[in-house]
Amino acid sequence: MKQLEEPQQTQPQQDEKLLSSGYQIGIVCKDMDKTEKFEKPAKPLGESRLAVLRQELMVFFGNLGVLGAGMVVSMPSVTLSQLHDETQPFWLNKEESSWYASVNNIACPIGGLLVSFFMDRIGRKHTILLTNILGLLGWILLATCFLHTDRDHVYAQMLIGRAMGGIMIGMFVSPVGVYSAEISLPRIRGRLILGTSLALASGILLMYILGYFIRSNIILICCICICCQVTAILLVFPMPESPSWLLQKGRDEKARKSLRYFRGLSTKENDYVPEFEAELAHMKELAENANNTAASESFSQIIRRPEVYKPVIMLTVFFAFQQICGVVVIIVYAVQIAQRAGVAIDPVLVAVMLGVARIVTTCFMSSIFEKWGRRPSGMFSASGMAICMLLLAAGGWWPNTIGTMSWLPVICIVAHIIFSTMGMLTLPFFMISEVFPQRARGSASGIAVFLGMLTAFVMLKIYPNMDALLGTSNLFAFYAGVSFGAAVFIYLCVPETRGRTLEELEEHWRTGKFARRATVNNLKDVELHEVFLKK
């Protein structure tokens, strides 16, 4: 063959050159015909077993605080029964209950704004730490509010504690997901980002379980939550900072150590790995470009760029559909909705079933998102939710026929949470870590979270009024109509991000289409790949 006749470069030298870009080469000679056989590309450096283990462990540490955020979300569902008991020393009327259930959502937008300020200034790690501390303060306020004898004081401290929890929820939407996206490669990015949704679902389930076994002791529930939050704070300290953020701040040595850790290498500079050096150089180039843009443009100018404002608008509308179709309403008012739907079993047990169904479904979401893609998963999710809501509405419209099926409300409510987890509930939070360019990721995600959580507050606050005005069955039908609208929106406006690098997604928002992709995973090895193809 031609390459065997060239004296300029020996075969071992050629093999070594290709191996440095991440390829394994096997040469098989048969008789006189020296045919060369090339094996499949080796796994990139960031996908080695040790690298993936390190990435998963640090993302797990970061997501422990999200567990507390999930407990804040579902707390009203398991505590309102006690707080509505007029025989207790302290109880809430209908208006006070609606504020208790929704005040954390009006505080969520504040958390969204705070995270947009802090994430680009103090880093991903310290933003996660600060968020955990705010959550801890919220739980302490809730645990100690009943020490006062003045009713107004108790109620005010309770609302402040819930509001602090809401700030924690708003701040936790993006930093762990952004951290996960920045330390990983596209092939495993999906399951790492999904860890935030899994942690949130675990927190919701944990609160439902506590409510099932502890039905008349809010203080004990809050003390357990305090212990969880303290553990989350302590486990933030071992987390290395995101190498992308460190490079953007000019901390090159710390960035090198951080990236070596996440690529499964020793943090000591005792070896030279070309693939690592290529990735670090590429990340540094992106950080310099982001810094140059930030230096020459204000945020008001950056937000007008199509690669920034387009994903902000898309995610804001996506969050609005998520909230208006009743996803969060059912989580927060799970026990109360189960009662109104006419379930024949303990409504708190139904809430536990919802939590289990959600967390089990979330465990499979990484595979579903990677096999189906983001858009098909979202459309399937919204359509399934709509059907479940229509069936619940039909049970109320025709009580003598469909309404006689006592098992139908339980099946529909559990199926609704399964369908919502497959897309509508998880996808906006999943994509918030993918669709924004690095230079505006913190601020842009903060804006989207702010507007989305504002919609969540409105829907939770007016839920009792909508139920009284429309009736439970008609309200279910309203949620069904919004869900069908969400499926159409996803089909028309949400891009497919599966397998795309963050740079490719930025180019899509800028030009309206995806650039033609290289067929290799490694950075800056296109020329080597062409040599590989010629061989």
Secondary structure by P-SEA (a helix, b strand, c coil): ccccccccccaaaaaaaaaaabbbbbbbbccccbbbbbccccccccccaaaaaaaaaaaaaaaaaaaaaaaaaacccccccccccccccccccaaaaaaaacccccaaaaaaaaaaaccccccaaaaaaaaaaaaaaaaaaaacccccccaaaaaaaaaaaaaaaaaaaaaaccaaaaaaaaaccccaaaaaaaaaaaaaaaaaaaaaaaaacccccaaaaaaaaaaaaaaaaaacccccccaaaaaaacaaaaaaaaaaaaaccccccccccaaaaaaaaaaaaaaaaaaaaaaaccaaaaaaccccaaaaaaaaaaaaaaaaacaaaaaaaaaaaaaaacccccaaaaaaaaaaaaaaaaaaaaaaaaaccaaaaaaaaaaaaaaaaaaaaaaaacccccccccaaaaaaaaaaaaaaaaccccccccccccccccccaaaaaaaaaaaaaaaaaaaaaaaaaaaaaccaaaaaaaaaaaaaaaaaaaaccccccccccaaaaaaaaacccccccccccccccaaaaaaaaac
